[in-house]
């Protein structure tokens, strides 16, 4: 069984309230040995930190998601550095821009995004970036900030935009959407892209694969994403699994983080 890493899963979501331990167990049984759990607002930081401390192989990221803009206040950005300083966070995220959802003030989003990118840069942490309906501006902002690394998760842009991200050293996260035959542009990009920039993600409980459309997603199902990518690239699942797992571990420095976790857990 190949060893996998889910680079983006919202395990703290209420959708998992009744069976979170079982979901984690199914992921382990499917070969998912590590999972990155990004926050969406300041209220989620404590519960994610606690959950990750209790489960080896779960790793926290703290940030302010653009879709939850009404929940954010400037004091949350002021508080974020303290949450990044104790070493429990492997990234700043989920952060970014969302111009798809109506009613989310674009300038406020830009302010929070820029502020959090600066924190990622100062602390040399990767950024987990959301970019829906705003990918071109996200790329320009990343380039303008400079000296950053990270992943644009749930990538849905053009091949040219993907190349701009790779040129900056950014990875792209690929999940359930690649399993849908109608996602032709995304499937072409994944088939030809440099493997060193590819990460697997579930984005659970959202974005299920084609075989589970309309259902709650969970991290065990990144095996379906792996299968689709291997087919599109005409490569073995073992090759894709090994590369994407190595990519994710390298980006988030998981070997060192795992050692830290083992020293702090009784």
N, C-alpha and C positions, 0 to 999 in steps of 0.2 A: 504494500500500500504506500503510495507516495506521501511524503510529508508536505503539508500545505500551510500557508499563513493567510488568514483573512485580514486584509489590510484596512478594512472599514466595515464595522458592524456596531449598530446601536443597541448593545445588549441591555442597557439600562432602560430601554423603552418600556412603557407600560404594556405593550403587546406581549412581553415575555413575563409579566408579573406572576402568572400562575404556574409556569413550567420552566423558569430560567435554568435551573440546575439540569433538567432533562435536555434542554436545548444545548447547553454546554457539553453534556455527555454525548449527545449525538454527533456534535462537531468533532469531539475527540475520536469517537469510533470511526468517523469518516476520514481521519488522518489530519485534521486541522489542529496543529500543535500550538499555534499562537494566534491571537486575535488583537487587533488594535481597536480600541473603543473610544471614538471621539465624542466630545461634549457638544451640546447645542446652545446651552445658556449657563449662567453662573450657578443656578440652582442645581444643575446636574453634576457640577464638579465634585461635591462631597460624596455622592452616592457612587459615582464612577471610581473615585479613588479607593473607597472602601471595597467595592466589588473586585477591583483588580488586585488589591492587597490580599484578598481571600482566595484568589484563584491563580496559581502559577500559570503563566502563559497568556494571561490577559494583561494588556498594557494600555494605560490611559493617555488621552490627549485632551487638553483643556483649551477652550476657545469659545467664541460667540458667533453662532451661525447666522447668516444674513436673513434666513427665512423667519427667524424668531426675533426680529428687530424690535417689536414692541416690548419685549421683556428686558431689553438691554438699557442700561444707564451708564454714563461715563465712569461712575465709580467701579463698575465691573472691570473695565479696562485697567483702572488703577490697581485693582486687587489681583489681577492675573499674574503679575510677576512673582508674587509670593507663592502661587500655586505651581510655578515652573521651577522654583529654586531648590526644592527638596529632592529632585531627581526622580520623582514618581511619574512625571510626564515624559513621554517619548516624542511628543510633537505639540505644536500649537494648532489646534483644530477642533472643530471644523469651522473654518473661516472662509470668507470670499464675498462674492456678489451674486445676487439673484434679481435680474430684471424681468423675469418671467411672471412672477407673482405680482398681481396688481396691488397698489397701495403701500408698497415698501419704499420709503423715501430713498432715492438713489444717493443723495449726498451724505445722509447719515450712514448708509452702508459703506460708502467709500471711506468715511472717517474711521469707522471701526476696523475695516479691512486693513487700511494703511497702518493704523496704530498697532495692530496685532502682527503684521508682517515685520514691523520694526522690532518688536519683541522677539520674534523668531530669529531675526538676523542677529540681534545683540546676544542672544543666548545660544546661538549656533544650533538651533533646533529645526527640524524639518517642519514645513507647513502642510497641513491637509486642507486642500482648497476646493470649495464649491464654486462652480461657474456655470450657472444656468441662465441662458439668454444674455450673457455678459462675457463670454469667453475672450473676445478680442480685447476688451478693457482689462480683464484679469491679466492677460499676457503682457500688456503694456505696463500695468502696475508692477508686476513681478520684475520686468526688465528694468523699470525705473528705480525700484528699490535696490535691486542688485544683491549679490552675495547671499543668495537664498538657495535652498534645496527643498524638495518636497514632492507632492503628488497632486495632480488635478484628478479628483475622484469622479467616477461616473462620466468619463470623458464622452462627449458627443459632438465634437467639432469636426473640422476638416483635416485632411492630411497635412496641409500647409500649417495649420495651427498646431497640430501635433508636433511637427518638425520644429516650430519655434520653441515649444516647451522642451523638446529633447536637446536643442542647442543650448538651453540654459541649464541642462542637467536635471530637468524635472521628469518624473515618471507620470504615467497615466494609469488610472485604476479602471479595470474592466470587470463588469459583473453581468448580471442576468440579461441585460439588453442584447448582448452579443449572441445569445442563443436564439434570438428571433430572426427568422429568415428575411423579414422585411427590413432589417437594419443593415442594408447592403453597404452603405458607406462605412459604417463602423466595422463591419466584418472585413472589408477590403483593407482598411488601415491595420487591423489586428493581424491579418494574414501576412502583411509585408513589413511591419514595423521592426525596429531593432529590439530583440528580446530583452536586452539589458534595461529597458525602460518600462517594462510591463509588470504591473502588479495585479493580483487577483483580489476581488472584493465581493462581498455579498450585499452590502448596504442594508442588511436585514434590520428591521422587518419589511423594508420596502424592496422593490425591484426584483421580484422573483423571476426565475428562468421560465422559458416557454412551456416546459412540462408542468409548471406549477402556477401558471398565470391566474391572477385573482386571489391567490392564497397568501397567507403570511409567509414571508421568506425567513430563512434561518441559515446560519453559517455553514452547516453541513452541506448545503447545496452548492457551494462553490465547486464541488466535484463536477457538476453539470457545466459550469463555466469552463473549467479545465478541459472537459471533453470536447466542447465546441471549439475552443481555441486550438487544441491539438489537431482537430479535423481540418480547420481552416488553414492551418500552417503545414499540414501534411507532416507533422512531427509526432513523436510519441508523447503520451501523457507524462511519462517519467521525465522527459527532457524539459517540458514546459513547467512541470511542478518544481523540479530542481532549480531552474532559473528564476522563477517568480518568487520562490521561497528565499533564495539567496538575495534577490533584489530587495525584498521587504526587510529582511534581517539587516542588510547593510544600511538601508535608508534610515531605519529607526534605531540602529545600533542595539539590536535585541540581545546579542550575546552578552554585552556588558550589563544591560538592564536585567537580564535573567540572573546574572551573578549577584547584582545588588538585591534583587528580590529574595534570593535564597538566603542571603546573609541577614535580612531583616525579618523573615518569617520564622517564628519559633518552630 
